[in-house]
Amino acid sequence: MSYLETTHDVYKEAALSPDVGLCCTTNPIWELPGLKIPKIMQEMNYGCGSTVHARDLTNNPKMLYVGVGGGMELLQFAYFNRQKGGVIGVDVVEEMLEASRKNFKAAEELNPWFRSDFVELKKGNALNLPVDDNSIDVAAQNCLFNIFKEEDLKKAIAEMYRVLKPHGRLVMSDPTCEQEMNENLRNDDRLRALCLSGSLPIADYVKLLTDAGFGTIEIRARKPYRILDPKHYDTDELIYIESIEVAAIKDPMPLDGPCVFTGKAAIYFGDDDFVDDNNGHILLKNQPLAICDKTAAALASLKRDDIFISESTFHYDGGGCC
């Protein structure tokens, strides 16, 4: 049995019998005016973060969500669109699609504004999406990509890039790990399906996205996630896994490389009202400016004693330099 078949079986079971906390952390549920999420959707929230960000969802974007779970984030996306077929949900597990259809009926009873046909559910594979080129404004996946091994992960990212419109956004939440994992853990198909042993270092994760062509990367959150300990897992050391929330934007690739925002800021505190680095960045006195890692390195190379550059907070929420 391949690792993808193991994953299919794990989520088929999770669709037929909801498994609270199957692979992922419990996240606070969005509290939005007029939005009520059925309990069954919350129990089937098999994600490690949130991919629903209001600033991505203005002007009725066409949305795609891959790996539907119990439909909770599809419902949240539909809240911002409210058009027939405005959200597409794709999943390879027929039982998960059927569970979402049932859950949408429960959502209709709780939310007078919601209709099930706001979401178009399609059976399909993340490695070969049943979606047209350049047709999606916002694509999302939650705790899915970390399951794929490297070559399949490259295909999944390339597929998301293909279906996005220019400047479209791929919004993701996945586990990451900065420590080495032994081959026994890496090759444990069930641990991979449970969103554990496929976790990559953040730098490797980002490189896969930029190699696919995404010109802007935003790391929006970084949170504790899981522990693999020697008592319960095949490891000689305690392994700490985090989850991150990331947006990869289909911007043109800058000539000097991608803009990767990891939560750094620059603060100018000199005698003048501002400083111009002659590279498109104006730093106003005593006003922090969010900067990408590339700009942080360029400012540091100026060796000025009146510009402070913070360390990465791994929290970026817009308003940056580029």
C-alpha positions as CSV (number, residue, x, y, z in Angstrom):
1,M,0.0,0.0,0.0
2,S,1.4,3.4,-0.9
3,Y,1.5,6.4,1.5
4,L,-1.3,8.1,-0.5
5,E,-3.5,5.0,-0.1
6,T,-2.8,5.0,3.6
7,T,-3.8,8.7,3.8
8,H,-7.0,8.0,1.8
9,D,-8.0,5.3,4.3
10,V,-7.3,7.5,7.3
11,Y,-9.5,10.3,6.1
12,K,-12.2,7.9,4.8
13,E,-12.4,6.6,8.4
14,A,-12.5,10.2,9.7
15,A,-15.3,11.1,7.4
16,L,-17.4,8.1,8.4
17,S,-16.7,8.5,12.1
18,P,-15.6,12.0,13.1
19,D,-12.4,11.9,15.1
20,V,-11.9,15.1,17.2
21,G,-8.3,16.0,17.2
22,L,-7.3,13.3,14.7
23,C,-4.2,15.0,13.5
24,C,-4.4,18.6,14.4
25,T,-4.8,21.3,17.0
26,T,-8.0,22.8,18.1
27,N,-8.2,26.4,16.8
28,P,-10.5,29.2,18.0
29,I,-13.6,29.3,15.8
30,W,-14.2,32.5,13.9
31,E,-16.9,34.6,15.5
32,L,-18.4,36.6,12.6
33,P,-21.8,38.4,12.6
34,G,-24.5,36.0,11.4
35,L,-22.2,33.0,11.1
36,K,-23.0,29.9,13.1
37,I,-20.9,26.7,12.5
38,P,-22.5,23.4,13.2
39,K,-20.9,21.3,15.9
40,I,-20.2,18.4,13.4
41,M,-18.1,20.8,11.3
42,Q,-16.1,21.8,14.3
43,E,-15.5,18.1,15.2
44,M,-14.3,17.5,11.6
45,N,-12.0,20.4,11.5
46,Y,-8.9,18.5,10.5
47,G,-6.6,21.5,10.1
48,C,-3.7,22.9,12.0
49,G,-4.4,26.6,11.7
50,S,-6.7,28.9,9.7
51,T,-6.7,29.8,6.0
52,V,-9.5,32.2,6.3
53,H,-8.2,35.8,6.4
54,A,-10.6,38.7,5.8
55,R,-8.1,40.8,3.9
56,D,-7.8,38.0,1.3
57,L,-11.5,37.9,0.7
58,T,-12.6,41.3,-0.5
59,N,-14.6,41.9,-3.7
60,N,-16.2,38.4,-4.0
61,P,-13.1,36.4,-4.9
62,K,-13.5,33.0,-6.7
63,M,-12.1,30.5,-4.1
64,L,-10.7,27.0,-4.1
65,Y,-10.2,24.8,-1.1
66,V,-8.4,21.5,-1.5
67,G,-9.0,18.7,1.1
68,V,-12.5,19.7,2.3
69,G,-12.5,18.1,5.8
70,G,-16.0,18.6,7.3
71,G,-16.6,21.8,5.3
72,M,-16.0,24.3,8.0
73,E,-13.6,26.5,6.1
74,L,-15.7,26.2,3.0
75,L,-18.6,27.6,5.0
76,Q,-16.3,30.4,6.3
77,F,-15.2,31.2,2.7
78,A,-18.8,31.2,1.5
79,Y,-19.6,33.8,4.2
80,F,-17.5,36.3,2.2
81,N,-18.8,35.4,-1.2
82,R,-22.4,34.2,-1.1
83,Q,-22.7,33.4,-4.8
84,K,-23.6,30.1,-6.4
85,G,-20.4,28.2,-7.1
86,G,-18.3,31.0,-5.6
87,V,-16.3,28.4,-3.7
88,I,-15.0,25.2,-5.1
89,G,-14.1,22.3,-2.7
90,V,-12.0,19.4,-4.0
91,D,-11.3,16.1,-2.3
92,V,-10.1,12.7,-3.4
93,V,-12.1,10.9,-0.6
94,E,-15.7,10.4,-1.7
95,E,-16.8,9.8,1.9
96,M,-15.4,13.2,2.9
97,L,-17.3,14.9,0.1
98,E,-20.5,13.2,1.2
99,A,-20.0,14.2,4.8
100,S,-19.5,17.9,3.7
101,R,-22.7,17.8,1.7
102,K,-24.6,16.6,4.8
103,N,-22.9,19.2,7.0
104,F,-23.9,22.0,4.6
105,K,-27.5,21.0,5.1
106,A,-27.0,21.5,8.9
107,A,-25.3,24.8,8.1
108,E,-28.3,26.0,6.1
109,E,-30.6,25.4,9.1
110,L,-28.3,27.6,11.3
111,N,-27.5,30.3,8.8
112,P,-30.4,31.8,6.8
113,W,-28.0,33.5,4.4
114,F,-26.2,30.2,3.4
115,R,-27.2,27.9,0.6
116,S,-25.4,24.7,-0.2
117,D,-24.9,25.6,-3.9
118,F,-22.6,28.4,-2.8
119,V,-20.0,25.6,-2.6
120,E,-19.3,23.4,-5.6
121,L,-17.9,20.1,-4.4
122,K,-15.7,18.1,-6.9
123,K,-14.0,14.8,-6.5
124,G,-10.4,15.3,-7.6
125,N,-6.7,15.0,-6.7
126,A,-4.5,17.8,-5.5
127,L,-1.9,16.5,-8.0
128,N,-4.3,17.0,-10.9
129,L,-6.9,19.6,-10.0
130,P,-10.2,19.6,-11.9
131,V,-10.0,23.4,-12.2
132,D,-9.2,25.7,-15.2
133,D,-6.0,27.6,-15.5
134,N,-5.9,31.2,-14.1
135,S,-9.4,31.0,-12.8
136,I,-9.0,31.3,-9.0
137,D,-8.4,34.4,-6.8
138,V,-7.8,32.6,-3.5
139,A,-6.8,28.9,-3.1
140,A,-6.3,27.2,0.2
141,Q,-5.2,24.0,1.9
142,N,-5.0,23.2,5.5
143,C,-2.8,20.4,6.9
144,L,-2.6,18.7,3.5
145,F,0.6,19.6,1.7
146,N,2.8,18.3,4.6
147,I,1.4,14.8,3.8
148,F,3.0,14.7,0.4
149,K,6.5,13.4,-0.3
150,E,8.8,15.8,-2.2
151,E,8.0,15.1,-5.8
152,D,4.2,14.9,-5.1
153,L,4.5,18.1,-3.1
154,K,6.1,19.9,-6.0
155,K,3.2,18.7,-8.2
156,A,0.6,19.9,-5.8
157,I,2.2,23.4,-5.5
158,A,2.5,23.6,-9.3
159,E,-1.2,22.8,-9.6
160,M,-2.2,25.5,-7.2
161,Y,0.1,28.0,-9.1
162,R,-1.5,26.9,-12.4
163,V,-5.1,27.6,-11.3
164,L,-4.5,30.9,-9.7
165,K,-5.0,34.2,-11.5
166,P,-2.1,36.6,-11.7
167,H,-1.6,38.1,-8.1
168,G,-3.9,35.3,-6.8
169,R,-3.1,33.9,-3.3
170,L,-2.4,30.4,-2.1
171,V,-3.2,30.4,1.7
172,M,-1.9,27.4,3.7
173,S,-1.5,26.0,7.1
174,D,1.0,23.1,7.6
175,P,3.1,21.6,10.3
176,T,6.9,22.3,10.2
177,C,9.9,21.0,12.0
178,E,13.4,22.4,12.3
179,Q,14.9,19.2,13.6
180,E,16.1,16.2,11.6
181,M,13.7,13.2,11.6
182,N,15.1,9.7,11.2
183,E,14.1,7.6,8.1
184,N,11.9,5.4,10.2
185,L,9.7,8.4,11.1
186,R,9.9,9.8,7.6
187,N,8.8,6.5,6.1
188,D,6.0,5.8,8.5
189,D,3.0,6.3,6.2
190,R,0.4,6.6,9.0
191,L,2.4,9.3,10.8
192,R,2.7,11.1,7.5
193,A,-1.1,10.9,7.1
194,L,-1.5,12.2,10.6
195,C,0.3,15.4,9.7
196,L,3.5,14.6,11.7
197,S,6.4,12.9,9.9
198,G,6.1,15.0,6.7
199,S,6.9,18.3,8.4
200,L,9.6,20.3,6.7
201,P,11.9,23.1,8.0
202,I,10.4,26.5,7.2
203,A,13.2,27.5,4.8
204,D,12.7,24.3,2.8
205,Y,8.9,24.9,2.7
206,V,9.4,28.5,1.5
207,K,11.9,27.4,-1.2
208,L,9.4,24.9,-2.7
209,L,7.0,27.8,-3.1
210,T,9.4,30.2,-4.6
211,D,10.8,27.5,-6.9
212,A,7.3,27.1,-8.2
213,G,7.3,30.8,-9.2
214,F,5.5,32.6,-6.3
215,G,7.2,36.0,-6.1
216,T,5.9,37.0,-2.6
217,I,5.7,34.8,0.5
218,E,4.0,35.9,3.8
219,I,4.5,33.9,7.0
220,R,1.5,35.0,9.0
221,A,1.7,32.8,12.1
222,R,4.0,30.2,13.8
223,K,2.6,28.2,16.7
224,P,3.4,25.1,18.8
225,Y,1.9,22.0,17.4
226,R,3.1,18.5,18.5
227,I,5.8,16.6,20.3
228,L,7.2,13.2,19.1
229,D,8.9,11.7,22.2
230,P,11.1,8.6,22.5
231,K,8.5,6.8,24.7
232,H,5.7,6.8,22.1
233,Y,7.6,7.2,18.8
234,D,10.6,5.7,17.1
235,T,13.0,8.5,17.9
236,D,16.0,8.9,20.3
237,E,15.3,12.5,20.9
238,L,12.3,14.7,21.6
239,I,11.1,16.3,18.4
240,Y,9.2,19.6,18.5
241,I,6.8,20.3,15.6
242,E,5.2,23.7,14.9
243,S,2.5,24.9,12.6
244,I,2.7,27.9,10.3
245,E,0.2,29.9,8.3
246,V,1.5,31.1,5.0
247,A,0.3,33.0,1.9
248,A,2.1,32.5,-1.4
249,I,1.2,35.2,-3.9
250,K,1.4,34.7,-7.6
251,D,3.3,38.0,-8.1
252,P,6.0,38.2,-10.8
253,M,9.3,37.0,-9.5
254,P,11.6,40.1,-8.8
255,L,14.9,40.1,-10.7
256,D,16.7,40.0,-7.3
257,G,14.7,37.1,-6.0
258,P,11.4,36.6,-4.1
259,C,10.1,38.8,-1.3
260,V,9.8,36.6,1.8
261,F,8.1,38.3,4.8
262,T,9.0,36.6,8.1
263,G,7.9,39.4,10.4
264,K,10.9,41.6,10.4
265,A,10.6,45.4,10.8
266,A,13.0,48.3,10.3
267,I,12.9,51.4,12.6
268,Y,14.8,54.6,11.7
269,F,15.6,56.7,14.7
270,G,18.1,59.3,13.3
271,D,18.0,63.1,13.2
272,D,16.2,63.6,9.9
273,D,12.4,63.2,9.3
274,F,13.1,60.1,7.0
275,V,15.7,58.1,5.2
276,D,15.5,56.9,1.6
277,D,17.6,53.8,0.8
278,N,17.4,54.6,-2.9
279,N,15.9,51.2,-3.5
280,G,12.2,52.1,-3.2
281,H,12.0,52.2,0.6
282,I,11.2,55.3,2.7
283,L,11.7,54.9,6.5
284,L,9.9,57.6,8.4
285,K,11.4,58.6,11.7
286,N,10.3,56.3,14.6
287,Q,7.7,54.5,12.5
288,P,8.3,50.7,12.1
289,L,8.1,49.5,8.6
290,A,7.5,45.8,7.9
291,I,10.2,44.5,5.6
292,C,10.9,41.3,3.7
293,D,14.1,39.4,4.5
294,K,15.7,40.6,1.3
295,T,15.2,44.3,2.2
296,A,16.4,43.6,5.8
297,A,19.7,42.3,4.4
298,A,20.1,45.3,2.1
299,L,19.4,47.7,4.9
300,A,21.9,45.9,7.2
301,S,24.5,46.2,4.5
302,L,24.3,50.0,4.8
303,K,25.9,49.6,8.3
304,R,24.0,52.6,9.6
305,D,23.8,53.2,13.4
306,D,20.4,54.8,13.2
307,I,18.4,51.9,11.7
308,F,17.2,49.0,13.9
309,I,16.2,45.8,12.2
310,S,14.2,43.3,14.3
311,E,14.5,39.6,14.3
312,S,11.9,37.5,12.5
313,T,8.7,37.3,14.5
314,F,7.1,34.9,12.0
315,H,4.0,37.0,12.1
316,Y,3.3,39.2,9.1
317,D,-0.1,40.8,8.5
318,G,0.5,43.2,5.5
319,G,1.6,46.8,5.2
320,G,5.1,45.8,4.0
321,C,7.9,47.4,2.0
322,C,7.4,45.7,-1.4
